[in-house]
Amino acid sequence: MWAELAVTAIKLVVAAVALLSSVVLMVWVERRGAAFIQDRLGPNRVGPLGLLQPVIDAIKLFFKEDVTPASVNRGLYFLAPMISMFVALVTFIVIPFGSGRDVQLFGVPFGDFMVASDLGVGVLFLLAIGSLGVYGIVLAGWSSNNKYSLLGGLRSSAQLISYELSMTLAVLGVLLATGSLHLGDVVSHQAGALWRWNAVPQVIGFVTFVIAVFAETNRLPFDLAEAETELVAGYHVEYSSMKFAAFFMSEYMNMVTAAALIVTLFLGGWTVPGLHVSGWLGLAVSVGVFLAKVGFFLWLFVWVRWSLPRFRYDQLMELGWKGLLPLATLNLVWVGVAMTLGWL
């Protein structure tokens, strides 16, 4: 029993460290990527290629004066960034990031999947916990007692309702084809051939899901909750020091989780058609494949942010309700028909 608890603890620590480390790396990628797209240098002074710049930024935020406005609702004001951080950390633990077949640690087998917490209803857990992240934003907007913050929180809640429906319907297509809520089963269902990846037969659901994920993570062109040109900084305009850093970190951790979820649901997870390796080598290869796929979508987040303008709010709502929702419904109908006819 103690060995199993130790292995579980190690998995949780590895997942948490990887997620927190990804924030530092993504801040560097974001700034260097923006500079590359805009034909400038970006951070290049602190450390080789500016790699230590995110560390310096973190130290700066840590030592900045923590100002709490007198008019805020203190309890909810402090709770909001904690909720955002908690949700961002917890959602990743059910995503399998490698193949642990034939691998043991302390005499305990990893099982078929490398995952911090192997829940049988992992997809349901992700949808349930992930939707709680908006509470941190809404509470931050309301408790700050600032009109710009409140508008940012209200925009975020409306955005969540609009795009969560499309995203859930796209996921339902995957679950219908797989017949399981277990994320490991979703990956196994896609193994063996490229055409088995859900992104191929369910290309409409794949595109819908990716767009909805951009909206769920409040990234450009869907960052209407912040919208600096309209709302100064939106829901976190009254936050400073480490409370602001908590929101900042949660956004990047949500990006990592979102990219990992796209890969798991639609692009075969850690699998590569024709590649079958077991043992510790298989574990290393599968984790490397998974990270490469996730890395592509993380770069896509950066690329889109610095290439497209922000939507107007009416365009945001119209795309969600009149564009993505019908497409996600059409994809679900297509999967049902294809399953009935034996095409999937």
N, C-alpha and C positions, 0 to 999 in steps of 0.2 A: 504493500500500500504506500509506504513512504517513498519507494522508488518511483511509483507512478505520479505521486504528488510532486516529486522533484522534477521529473520530466515535464509535467504540465507547467510548473513554475518557470522552468528554463524557456519553454516555448513562449510563455507570456512575456517574459523579460526580453527575449529576442525580438518579438513582434513590437513591443513598446519602444525599445532602443532603435529599431529600424525605422519606425514611424517618426520618432522625434528627430533622428538623424536626417531623414529625408527632407524635413523642413529646412534645415541648414543648407542642404544641397540645392533644394529647389529655389531658395532665395537667390543663391548665386546664379543658377541657370536662368531664372527670371530676369535678373539684371543684365547678365551677359547676353542673353537672347534678345532682350529689348535693344541693347546697344548694337548687336549684329544686324537686326532688322532695320534700325534707324541709321545705320552706317556711322557708328561712333564706337569708342573703345569700351566703355563700361568700367566697372571696378577692376583696377589692375595694379594697385599700389601695395595693398596689405596682403602679404603672402604671395606665393607663386600664382600667377594669373588671377590675382585677387581672391583666391580661395578662402582666405581668412576674413574677408570683409563681412560675411554674415555673423561671424563670431564677435567682431567688433561692434556690429549693430546690436547684437544681443546684450553685450556688456553695457552699451550706451543706454538701452531701454531699462536695464536692471537698475542703473544708478540715477535715472531721471527722477525728478520730484514727482511723487504720486499725489496728484491733486484730486480731491473729491469735492465737487460743487456743493454748496450748502443746501440747495433746494432739491436734491435727489432723494429718492426713496432708498435709503442706505442698504436695507436688507436685500431687496431685489437687484439693486445696482451692483452689489458685490456678487450676488448669485449668478447673474447672467453670464459672465465670462467663464465661470466654473462649469455651467451646463454645457456651453459650447465645447470646452476642452474635454469634458467627460464623454460626450457623445462622439467626438472625433476620435478619441482613443479606443472606445469600446467597440465601435462598428467594425474595425479591422480584424478583430480576433477570430471571427468565424470564416474568414476567407482562406481557403487552402492555397498555399504558395509553392508547393512542391510535392514530389512523390516520395513517401517514406517507406516504400515497399522493401522488405528484407533488411531494414535498418533498425538497430537496437541501441539503446543508451541505458546504462545501469541494468541491463538485462530486460528492459521494458521495450517491446516493439513499438515503433512510431505508428504502425498501421499503414494503410494504403495512402494516406494523405498527410502532408505536413501542414498542420493547422493548430493555432493556439488553443481553440476550444471547438471541438468537433460536435456541433449541435446537429441533430437530425432535421431541425426546422431552421437551418441557417438563413435561407432566403427570407422567411417570415421575420426572423430576428433582425435582419438588416433593414427591412422596410419599416419595421416598428420603431427601432431605436434611431434610425437615420432621420425619421420624421420629427423626432424630438428636438433636433438641432435648432429648428426655427424658434423654439421657446426662448433660447438664449438671446436671439436677436430681438424678438418682440419684447422681452422683459427689459433688455438694454434700452430699447427705444422708448418704452413707457416710463421706466424708472428714472431716466435722465432728466425728465421734466424740461425737455427742449423740443421745440416744434420740428426741427430738422431730424432729430433722433426718432421722434414719434412717426413721422412720415416714412422714414427708412424702415422702421419695424413693420408698419402697416403694408408697405410695398412688399416686403419679404414674405409676410404671411399670405398675401394674395398670390404672389408668385409661386409659393409652395403648393397651394391648392390647385393652381392652374396646371402645373407641370408634373406634380406627383401622380395625377390620374393617368397621364400619358405614359409616364415611366413605369407605373405598376402594370398597365395593360401590356406594355412591351415585355415585361418580366413574365407575365402570365403566359405569353406565347412560348417562352422558353420552358416554363414549368409544364405546360401541356405536352410539349414534345418529349420532355425528359420523364415525366411521371413521378417526380420526387421533389421535395423541398430541400434536400441535402445538396449543398454546393459541390461536394465531392462527386456525387452522382451526376450532377450537371456536367462536370469536366469529363468524367468517364464516358458519358453519352456522346461526347464530341470527339473522342479519341479514334484513331485509326485512319482517317482520311480527311483531306482538306474540305471536301464538300459536306462533311458532317458538322463542321463548325456552324453554330447557329447563325452567324453573320451571313452565311451563304443562302440557305433557304429562307431565312427571315431577314432579308436585307432591309425591308421597310421598318421592322421592329428595331433593328440595329441602329439605323440612322435616327429614328425617333428617340431611342434610349440615350444615344450620345448627346443629342441636342438638349434633351431634358436634364441630363446630368450637368451640362454647362449651366443651366438655369438653377438647378438645385444647389450648386456650389457657389452661386452668386458671382460667377466669373464673366468678364466681358465676352460677348456683347449683352449680357444679362445682369450686370451689376447695378440694377436700379435701386437696390437697397442702400448703396453708398453714393453713387452718382455725384462725384465731387463738384461738378459744374452746377448742380441744382440744389443739393442737400449738404454741401460742405464736406461731410464725411459720413452722413447718414447716421445709422444707429450707434456708432462708436465715436461720435464727435466729442462727447464729454469724457472719454476715457483716455488715460495716460499711463505711462510707465508699463508695469507688468500686466495690468488689466487689459491695456490695448494689445500687448504682446500675446495675451491668451487668445484674443479674437484673431489676431494675425496668424498665429500658429495653427489654430483650428481650421482656418481656411485652407492652408496648405496640406494639412493632414486629411481633410475631406477630399482634396484633389487626389491624393494618393489612393485613398479608399475607393473613390469613384473610378479611377483608372484601373485599379485591381478588379473591381466588379465588372467593368466592361470586358476585360480580358477573360474573366472566369465565366461569365454568362454567354459570351458571343464568340470568343476567339480561342476556345479550347484550353484555357488556363495555361498550365505549364507544358502541355503536350505539343509534340511536333510530329506530323504524319511520317511514319517510317522509322522513327527513332525510338528504340526500346533499350534502355539501360537500367540495371537494377543496382542495389547496394548503395554505398556511400557515393560512388561516382554518379549513379543515377539521381541521387538526391541533389548533388551539386549541379548537374546539368539541368535538371528540371527547375531548380530555383533560378539558375541563370537565364533560362528561356523565359520564365515568368517575369523576371525583372526587366528583360529586354523589351517584352511586349508592353509592360507597364510604363517603362521609360519613354516609349514612342508616344503614348497618349499623354503623358505629362508634358512632353515637348509640344504636343498639339494644343494643350491648354495655353501654353506660353505663346505659341505662334498665332493662335486666334486672337488672344488678348491684344497683341500689338499690331494686328493687321485689319481688324474690323472695328467700325464705330459702334457706339452704344445705341441700342434701340430706344425709340420713344416708348413711354409707358403704354400707350394704346396699342402700339405695334407688338409689344411684349405679350399683352393679353390676347390680342387677335391671333398671334401665332400659336399660342397655347391652346386656345379653345377651338379655333376654326381650322388650324393646320395640323398640329400634332395629334390632338385627340381623335379626329377621324382616321388619320393614318394608323395610329396604334390600334384602333378598333378594327380597321381593315386587315391589319396584320394578324390579329387574333382570329378573325373569321377565316383567313387563308390557312392558318395552322390547323384549325379545326377541320376544314375541308380536306386538307392534305393528309391529316391523320386518318380520317374516315376512309379515304381512297387508298391508303397504304403507301403514300409517297414519302412519308417521314417516319 
